[in-house]
Amino acid sequence: MDSPPSEGESSTSQGESSPLRTVSRSSMMESIRSYGLSRLAGIKIDTDELRRRLLMPQYLRLAMLDSITKKDVDGGDQHFPSSGSADVPCPESPMIVFINPRSGGRNGPLLKERLQKLISEEQVLDLEDVKPHEFVRYGLACIEKWANDGDFCAKEIRQNIRIVVAGGDGTVGWVLGCLGELNQNGREPVPPVAIIPLGTGNDLSRSFGWGGSYPFTRKSGIKKTLHRASVGPVSNLDSWHVVVQMPGGEVADPPHSLKAAEECSLDKTLEIEGDLPDKVNFYEGVFYNYFSIGMDAKVAYGFHHFRNEKPHLAQGPLANKIIYSGYSCSQGWFLTTCTSDPCLRGLKNILKMHVKKVNSTEWEQIPVPKSVRAVVALNLHNYGSGRNPWGNLKPKYLEKRGFVEARSDDGLLEIFGLKEGWHASFVMTELISAKHIAQATSIRMEIRGGEWKEAFMQMDGEPWKQPICNDYSTFVEINRVPFQSVLVNG
């Protein structure tokens, strides 16, 4: 038997090297190296050039910040240049960055410091200090005012400004919801939003090409992210309005995405059966990825409270996921059949659901499968850190069920259910699809307590505890917002 060639040698059937094969292999490797090097050279970002493209003129930065601080659109008038701003250079891609220091592994402060050095302190806003609605109502309005008064640079900035959100899905949804005020008030264009993923799941970030985590070990990552945010194409995203009508009482510590409202009307074409209480309270909000009710929201609620109480134990995405998994195991997901606790039974005990299906304006009651313990209304393909529980369904199955192919801008929500822990585990590993329930343009959920005293709900990763009672129903209605949000593709 011929001995094998030694390391570094090649062989042919005659035991001799082939010059043709050697040259070909060498040429191929050189081509690959050249292509790789050219790609790397192509994405190298010059710091000064990037700063020039992003940095707003000082007088506008200071005026914007003063208007926000004073909560007055006229609060920055003293910074307006008396000689005009015709000679002031305008940035090509003016940018505002919002940072949530409590998102994910709490790396926000480090990122904030790096960004402020790269751009400016005034253009990097800490959400602990400046809320997004304050920026919309005062900071952006200040720029609009000066643009309408003939300031050329303010006009260009208002037209071209983009937003970057450093945070989790809940933070991104919070900012998108506040920017939605611009559509409602006719203040267009709405700035497109890019994402720096700092959360645990980051499904919204994944869906638009920004990834599931941010590489803090790479200092050049910030420059590349800002470059992508400034030049990336934009896409539309459906947003969904949620109204919660509950009998008296209040939601304790509601998330940012859910606000108390004076009054919100439910769709009158679907009559409410039974009596209504004397006092009714309303909450409303907007979500972009998903709304859910049941055990997944209960796990998320426990995790969020644990993270806020013991932040030193939640220092990164991996630690967060370990803690999250621990909560999943402790909430009865895997022991349902071994317990008689009514809190661990299926949602059928408390939930009645109506939907408007594809190409229909009529409400239709949809039975909730008795085995389902979490119901999710999903807008994107990503859920639970990048999983696709709805699945890539075949055309024949879609036709049989009356479904259409799911998209994030099609005006439809995909409604699915999760059963016990083993079923959810297989769904999350994408070995099977979730329990398909319906596709809908509108959803009405009616929750009544029975032996249950509370239910858990969440929107885009922000959970809350919803009080419920046996005497009167709590209603949750979901309808598509008539305008779409705009996101930058990473």
Beta strands, then each sheet from edge to edge (+ up, - down):
strand 1: 95-99
strand 2: 124-126
strand 3: 162-167
strand 4: 193-197
strand 5: 234-237
strand 6: 240-247
strand 7: 258-261
strand 8: 280-287
strand 9: 290-294
strand 10: 351-356
strand 11: 363-366
strand 12: 374-378
strand 13: 413-418
strand 14: 435-440
strand 15: 442-447
strand 16: 454-459
strand 17: 462-467
strand 18: 474-480
strand 19: 485-488
sheet 1: 2+ 1+ 3+ 4+
sheet 2: 5+ 19-
sheet 3: 7+ 8- 6+ 18- 15+ 10- 11+
sheet 4: 14+ 13- 12+ 9- 16+ 17-
end
